[in-house]
Amino acid sequence: MRHDITPGERRVVLLAASMGAFLTPFMAASLNLAVPGIGRTFGMSAVLLGWVPSAYLLAAAVSLIPFGKVADLVGRKKIFNWGSLVYAAASTAAIFAGSTAVFLAARVFQGIGGAMMMGTGLAMLTSVYPPQERGRVLGINVSFTYLGLSLGPVVGGALTHHWGWRSVFAANAAVGFVLVGLVAWKLKGEEWTGEVRERFDYPGALLMGAGLAALMLGLGRLPAPGGFGLVLGAAVLLLLFVFREKKAPAPLLDTDLFRGNRPFVLSNLAALINYSATTAVGFLLSLYLQYVKGLSPQTAGLILLAQPAMMVLFSPLAGRLSDRIEPRIPASAGMGILTAGVLFLAGLGPATPMGVVIGTLVVLGFGFALFSSPNTNAVMGAAGRNAAGVASAVLGTMRLTGQMISMGFVTLVFALRIGRVPITPEVHPAFLAASRIIFISCAAICLAGVFASLARGTIHVDHRLENVKEDS
């Protein structure tokens, strides 16, 4: 850690990390409103539409831990800035895509750039802020994530309505290039690396990447036999990755982070469960509002704003709360609220009043806010500063893997209940039936997450020792 960093430099790091935290959820939320337009442009089926978000998620999940490790070795600021540049360039490429293949390739590179930012932003904050301020700063950072989610539906809906879906990528490219300039101009010299120098684990990175790729491709092809084969292959590759990391002299993922560290393990598990259960919600509601309710992208975006607006308002408060009481209390309460909200969405139909939809989104937003900041504080506090990059990447990988599983499940249910056809009025009943299955399943997963969150035990952040201890 750099001990002579000025308050002004800390604020620049916070701004840069928060802008990075803003960009990727802003893209996801705004893209949800643009998906129908993208589908019409490229003639995509309902199943192929699922790959619009999934291509990004897969690339980011594969890249996140490797780039978190590289950031610890060569410099977190350097990887963060290169990630901003890759993200902005890929967004620019998507604007000019003339085919499905080119567009999805741009989404893959967006995912790589996003992973480079996500794997380093939290680590940079942990490097420059003392532990007693960590919850407050992480709460601010998370609130920018939810600000991206808040503005995404509104801005994305308006851009898509007036100028088409390509304008959404133009907005993302512009913010990305501004972020590149900010870091290059204001943060010079300091890289915030870990103290230990070691080689990069290329075999481990290959096994992990191949395993995650096989998992996502397999989920997308179920229930075909080839899908089951890919999922089985993914399980084998990921097990080999775990065995490799236990014996590797310089592992990509230090298994000591998990060994005997129940708060770290269960906090990451809670994040995985949370995102597995909730990512599909925004995607399905965007399709529901535009296809079943017949709303414009702009109007649908204004309605979807209700959820992230609550997250922006309450995330900093939840972060500060987790500095004062054990994080599992607000995080578990938030997961319980999410369970109730997602289960309620299973009753959506053509005649559901819009006030009911908005009210449910408000409840979901409050639940998200209570869960996310305290859970992030618990993960980063349990890791230690030298492993901050990898810990940040592990948490990000849990988030992305959860999102990937959620969208893979959507693709599977769509394939079984709708088929590989566009979503037209004739298939609206099948779409609603598929959505009902997904919401009920996601509520059950959320309920399991409540128990995972509670099981982490009582966590105390010791500001003098800068670690997390668990009561026996």
C-alpha positions in Angstrom: 0.0 0.0 0.0 1.2 3.6 -0.6 1.2 5.3 2.8 1.7 8.9 1.6 -1.2 9.1 -0.8 -3.1 12.4 -0.5 -6.8 12.7 0.2 -7.2 14.2 -3.3 -5.6 11.1 -4.9 -7.9 8.9 -2.8 -10.9 10.7 -4.2 -9.7 10.3 -7.7 -9.3 6.5 -7.1 -12.8 6.4 -5.7 -14.1 8.3 -8.7 -12.3 6.1 -11.2 -13.3 2.9 -9.5 -16.9 4.1 -9.2 -17.0 5.1 -12.9 -15.8 1.6 -13.7 -18.5 0.2 -11.4 -21.1 2.3 -13.2 -20.2 1.3 -16.7 -20.9 -2.4 -16.8 -24.3 -2.4 -15.0 -25.3 0.7 -17.1 -24.5 -1.4 -20.2 -26.5 -4.4 -18.9 -29.5 -2.3 -17.8 -29.6 -0.2 -21.0 -29.1 -3.2 -23.2 -32.1 -5.0 -21.7 -34.2 -2.2 -23.3 -32.3 -2.6 -26.6 -32.6 -6.4 -26.9 -35.9 -6.5 -28.9 -34.4 -4.0 -31.4 -31.2 -5.9 -31.7 -33.2 -9.1 -32.2 -35.2 -7.4 -35.0 -32.0 -6.1 -36.7 -30.3 -9.5 -36.8 -33.4 -11.7 -37.0 -32.5 -13.5 -33.7 -34.7 -16.2 -32.2 -35.8 -16.1 -28.5 -33.0 -18.5 -27.6 -30.3 -16.5 -29.5 -31.5 -13.3 -27.8 -30.2 -14.9 -24.5 -26.7 -14.7 -26.0 -26.8 -10.9 -26.2 -26.1 -10.7 -22.4 -24.5 -14.1 -22.1 -21.6 -13.5 -24.6 -20.5 -10.6 -22.3 -21.0 -12.6 -19.1 -19.1 -15.6 -20.4 -16.1 -13.6 -21.5 -16.0 -11.6 -18.3 -16.3 -14.7 -16.1 -13.4 -16.4 -17.9 -11.2 -13.3 -17.7 -11.9 -11.9 -14.2 -9.7 -14.0 -11.9 -6.7 -14.1 -14.4 -6.7 -10.4 -14.7 -7.2 -9.9 -11.0 -4.0 -12.0 -10.5 -2.2 -10.1 -13.2 -3.2 -6.8 -11.5 -1.7 -8.0 -8.2 1.5 -8.8 -10.1 2.0 -5.9 -12.5 -0.2 -3.1 -11.2 -3.9 -2.6 -10.5 -4.1 0.8 -12.1 -2.4 -0.4 -15.3 -4.8 -3.2 -15.8 -7.8 -1.0 -14.9 -6.9 1.6 -17.5 -6.2 -1.0 -20.2 -9.6 -2.6 -19.4 -11.3 0.8 -19.8 -9.7 1.1 -23.2 -10.6 -2.4 -24.4 -14.2 -1.8 -23.2 -14.5 1.5 -25.0 -13.1 0.1 -28.2 -15.4 -2.9 -28.1 -18.4 -0.7 -27.6 -17.3 1.3 -30.6 -17.0 -2.0 -32.7 -20.6 -3.0 -31.7 -21.9 0.3 -33.1 -20.7 -0.7 -36.6 -21.5 -4.4 -36.4 -23.3 -5.7 -39.5 -24.0 -9.3 -38.5 -24.8 -11.4 -35.5 -21.3 -12.8 -35.4 -19.5 -9.5 -35.4 -21.9 -8.1 -32.8 -21.5 -11.0 -30.4 -17.7 -10.8 -30.9 -17.8 -7.2 -29.8 -19.8 -8.3 -26.8 -17.0 -10.8 -25.9 -14.4 -8.1 -26.0 -16.6 -5.9 -23.9 -16.7 -8.6 -21.4 -12.9 -8.9 -21.3 -12.5 -5.1 -20.8 -15.2 -5.2 -18.1 -13.4 -8.0 -16.3 -10.2 -6.0 -16.3 -12.0 -3.1 -14.6 -14.1 -5.2 -12.2 -11.0 -7.2 -11.1 -9.1 -4.1 -10.1 -11.6 -1.4 -9.0 -12.3 -2.8 -5.6 -8.7 -3.8 -5.1 -7.6 -0.2 -5.8 -10.0 1.1 -3.2 -8.9 -1.4 -0.6 -5.3 -0.4 -1.3 -5.7 3.3 -0.6 -8.5 3.5 2.1 -8.0 2.3 5.7 -10.2 -0.5 7.0 -12.3 1.7 9.3 -13.5 3.6 6.1 -13.9 0.4 3.9 -17.7 -0.1 4.4 -18.4 3.6 3.6 -16.3 3.6 0.5 -17.5 0.3 -0.7 -21.1 1.5 -0.1 -20.3 4.5 -2.3 -18.8 2.3 -5.0 -21.8 -0.1 -4.9 -24.2 2.9 -5.1 -22.5 3.8 -8.4 -23.1 0.3 -9.6 -26.8 0.8 -8.8 -26.7 4.3 -10.3 -25.7 2.6 -13.6 -28.6 0.2 -13.1 -30.9 3.2 -12.5 -29.8 5.3 -15.4 -29.5 2.3 -17.7 -33.3 1.7 -18.2 -34.0 5.4 -18.5 -31.1 6.4 -20.8 -31.1 3.1 -22.7 -34.8 3.3 -23.2 -34.7 6.9 -24.4 -31.7 6.3 -26.7 -33.2 3.2 -28.2 -36.6 4.9 -28.7 -35.2 7.9 -30.5 -31.9 6.8 -32.1 -31.9 3.0 -32.1 -29.9 0.4 -30.1 -26.6 1.4 -31.6 -26.7 4.7 -29.7 -26.6 2.7 -26.4 -23.1 1.4 -27.4 -22.1 4.9 -28.4 -22.9 6.2 -24.9 -20.9 3.4 -23.3 -17.9 4.1 -25.6 -18.0 7.8 -24.7 -17.9 7.1 -20.9 -15.2 4.5 -21.4 -12.9 6.9 -23.2 -13.5 9.6 -20.6 -12.5 7.1 -17.9 -9.3 6.3 -19.8 -8.4 9.9 -19.9 -9.2 10.5 -16.2 -6.9 7.7 -15.0 -4.0 8.6 -17.3 -4.2 12.3 -16.4 -4.8 12.2 -12.6 -3.1 9.0 -11.4 0.5 8.8 -12.3 3.2 6.5 -10.9 1.4 4.5 -8.3 0.3 1.0 -9.4 -0.7 -0.7 -6.0 0.6 -4.2 -6.6 0.7 -7.0 -4.0 3.9 -7.5 -2.1 4.7 -11.0 -3.4 6.3 -11.4 -6.9 5.6 -14.7 -8.7 4.9 -16.2 -12.1 1.5 -16.3 -13.7 -0.3 -19.6 -13.7 -1.1 -20.2 -17.4 -2.2 -23.8 -17.1 -4.6 -22.8 -14.3 -6.0 -20.0 -16.3 -6.6 -22.3 -19.3 -8.4 -24.9 -17.2 -10.6 -22.4 -15.5 -11.4 -20.6 -18.7 -12.2 -23.8 -20.6 -14.4 -25.0 -17.7 -16.5 -21.9 -17.5 -16.8 -21.7 -21.3 -18.0 -25.3 -21.4 -20.4 -24.7 -18.6 -22.1 -21.7 -20.3 -22.1 -23.4 -23.8 -23.6 -26.5 -22.2 -26.3 -24.7 -20.4 -27.2 -23.0 -23.6 -27.6 -26.3 -25.5 -29.6 -28.2 -22.9 -31.6 -30.5 -23.0 -29.7 -31.8 -26.1 -27.2 -34.6 -25.4 -24.4 -32.3 -26.4 -25.4 -29.9 -23.7 -25.2 -32.6 -21.0 -21.7 -33.6 -22.4 -20.5 -30.0 -22.2 -21.8 -29.5 -18.6 -20.1 -32.8 -17.5 -16.9 -31.7 -19.3 -17.1 -28.4 -17.5 -17.3 -30.1 -14.1 -14.2 -32.2 -14.9 -12.2 -29.2 -16.0 -13.2 -27.1 -13.0 -12.2 -30.0 -10.6 -8.9 -30.3 -12.4 -8.5 -26.5 -11.9 -9.0 -26.9 -8.2 -6.5 -29.7 -7.9 -4.0 -27.7 -10.0 -4.3 -24.7 -7.7 -3.7 -26.7 -4.6 -0.3 -27.9 -5.9 0.8 -25.1 -8.1 3.9 -23.2 -6.8 2.3 -19.8 -7.9 -1.5 -20.5 -8.1 -3.8 -18.3 -10.1 -6.3 -18.7 -7.2 -4.7 -19.0 -3.7 -6.7 -21.8 -2.0 -5.4 -20.5 1.3 -8.0 -17.7 0.9 -10.7 -20.4 1.3 -9.0 -22.8 3.7 -10.4 -22.2 7.2 -11.9 -18.8 6.2 -15.6 -19.5 6.5 -16.6 -15.8 6.2 -14.8 -15.5 2.9 -16.2 -18.8 1.5 -19.8 -18.3 2.6 -19.9 -14.6 1.7 -18.8 -15.5 -1.9 -21.3 -18.4 -1.9 -24.0 -15.9 -0.9 -23.0 -13.6 -3.8 -23.1 -16.6 -6.3 -26.6 -17.6 -5.1 -27.9 -14.0 -5.1 -26.9 -13.3 -8.7 -28.0 -16.8 -9.9 -31.4 -16.0 -8.6 -31.9 -12.4 -9.6 -30.1 -11.6 -12.9 -33.0 -13.0 -15.0 -35.4 -10.6 -13.3 -34.4 -7.5 -15.3 -34.1 -9.4 -18.6 -37.6 -11.0 -18.2 -39.3 -7.8 -17.1 -37.9 -5.9 -20.0 -39.3 -8.5 -22.4 -42.6 -8.6 -20.5 -43.1 -4.9 -20.5 -42.3 -4.5 -24.2 -43.8 -7.6 -25.6 -46.8 -8.5 -23.4 -47.7 -4.9 -22.2 -46.7 -3.3 -25.5 -44.8 -0.5 -23.9 -42.1 1.5 -25.8 -38.5 1.0 -24.7 -38.5 4.5 -23.1 -41.6 3.9 -21.0 -40.4 0.4 -20.0 -37.1 1.9 -18.9 -38.9 4.5 -16.7 -40.8 1.6 -14.9 -37.6 -0.5 -14.5 -36.0 2.5 -12.8 -37.9 1.8 -9.6 -35.6 -1.1 -8.6 -32.1 0.5 -9.0 -33.3 3.8 -7.7 -33.9 2.1 -4.3 -30.5 0.5 -4.6 -28.8 3.9 -5.1 -30.6 5.4 -2.1 -29.9 2.6 0.4 -26.6 1.0 -0.6 -24.4 3.7 1.1 -26.5 3.4 4.3 -26.2 -0.4 4.2 -22.4 -0.1 3.7 -22.1 2.2 6.8 -24.3 -0.1 8.8 -21.9 -3.0 8.0 -19.1 -1.0 9.6 -21.0 -1.0 12.9 -22.8 -4.4 13.0 -21.9 -7.8 11.6 -22.5 -7.8 7.9 -24.6 -11.1 7.9 -27.5 -9.3 9.6 -28.4 -6.8 6.9 -27.2 -9.1 4.1 -29.4 -12.0 5.2 -32.4 -9.7 5.7 -31.8 -8.4 2.1 -31.8 -11.9 0.7 -35.0 -12.7 2.5 -36.7 -9.6 1.0 -35.5 -10.6 -2.4 -37.0 -14.1 -2.0 -40.4 -12.6 -1.4 -40.2 -10.2 -4.2 -39.0 -12.7 -6.9 -41.7 -15.1 -5.8 -44.4 -12.5 -6.2 -43.3 -11.9 -9.8 -44.4 -15.4 -10.7 -48.0 -14.1 -10.8 -47.4 -11.7 -13.6 -49.9 -11.8 -16.4 -51.3 -9.6 -19.2 -53.7 -7.9 -16.8 -51.3 -7.3 -13.9 -51.6 -3.6 -12.9 -48.5 -1.5 -13.5 -48.6 -0.3 -9.9 -48.0 -3.9 -8.7 -45.0 -4.3 -11.0 -43.5 -1.0 -9.8 -44.2 -1.8 -6.1 -42.5 -5.2 -6.5 -39.5 -3.5 -8.1 -39.2 -1.1 -5.1 -39.2 -4.1 -2.7 -36.5 -5.9 -4.8 -34.3 -2.7 -4.9 -34.4 -2.4 -1.1 -33.5 -6.1 -0.8 -30.6 -5.7 -3.2 -29.2 -2.7 -1.3 -29.3 -4.4 2.1 -27.5 -7.5 0.7 -24.8 -6.1 -1.6 -22.7 -3.6 0.3 -22.5 -5.6 3.6 -21.6 -8.8 1.7 -18.9 -7.0 -0.3 -17.5 -5.6 2.9 -17.3 -9.0 4.5 -15.5 -10.5 1.4 -12.9 -7.8 1.1 -12.3 -7.6 4.9 -11.7 -11.4 5.0 -9.0 -11.4 2.3 -6.2 -9.0 3.4 -4.6 -6.3 1.3 -2.0 -8.4 -0.6 -4.8 -10.6 -2.0 -7.2 -7.7 -2.6 -7.0 -8.1 -6.4 -7.7 -11.8 -6.4 -10.4 -11.4 -3.7 -12.1 -8.7 -5.7 -11.8 -10.9 -8.8 -13.2 -13.9 -6.9 -16.2 -11.9 -5.8 -16.6 -10.6 -9.3 -16.4 -14.1 -10.7 -19.1 -15.3 -8.3 -21.3 -12.4 -9.5 -20.6 -13.1 -13.2 -20.9 -16.9 -12.8 -24.2 -16.4 -11.0 -25.4 -14.1 -13.8 -24.2 -16.6 -16.4 -26.0 -19.5 -14.6 -29.2 -17.3 -14.4 -29.1 -16.5 -18.1 -28.3 -20.1 -19.0 -31.3 -21.2 -17.1 -33.4 -18.6 -19.0 -32.1 -20.0 -22.3 -32.9 -23.5 -21.2 -36.5 -22.8 -20.2 -37.1 -20.7 -23.3 -35.9 -23.6 -25.4 -38.2 -26.0 -23.7 -41.3 -23.8 -23.4 -41.1 -21.4 -26.4 -38.7 -22.9 -28.9 -36.2 -21.3 -31.2 -38.7 -18.8 -32.6 -39.1 -15.0 -32.3 -41.4 -13.7 -29.5 -44.6 -12.8 -31.3 -48.1 -12.4 -29.8 -48.8 -16.0 -30.6 -46.2 -17.2 -28.2 -46.9 -14.7 -25.4 -48.7 -17.4 -23.3 -45.7 -19.6 -23.6 -43.4 -16.7 -22.6 -45.5 -16.1 -19.5 -45.5 -19.8 -18.6 -41.7 -19.9 -19.0 -41.3 -16.7 -16.9 -43.4 -18.2 -14.2 -41.1 -21.3 -14.0 -38.0 -19.1 -13.9 -39.3 -16.8 -11.1 -40.5 -19.7 -8.9 -37.1 -21.4 -9.3 -35.2 -18.2 -8.6 -37.2 -17.6 -5.4 -36.2 -21.0 -4.2 -32.6 -20.3 -4.9 -32.9 -17.0 -3.0 -34.2 -18.8 0.0 -31.2 -21.1 0.0 -29.1 -17.9 -0.1 -30.6 -16.7 3.2 -29.2 -19.8 4.9 -25.8 -19.5 3.3 -25.6 -15.8 4.4 -26.6 -16.7 8.0 -24.2 -19.6 8.2 -21.1 -17.5 7.7 -21.1 -16.8 11.5 -20.4 -13.6 13.5 -17.9 -11.5 11.7 -15.9 -8.7 13.4 -13.7 -6.3 11.4 -10.6 -5.5 13.5 -9.4 -2.1 12.3 -6.1 -2.4 14.0 -5.1 -5.9 12.6 -6.9 -5.2 9.2 -8.5 -8.6 9.0 -11.6 -10.5 9.7 -12.1 -12.9 12.6 -14.8 -15.4 13.1 -16.2 -16.2 16.5 -15.8 -19.8 17.4 
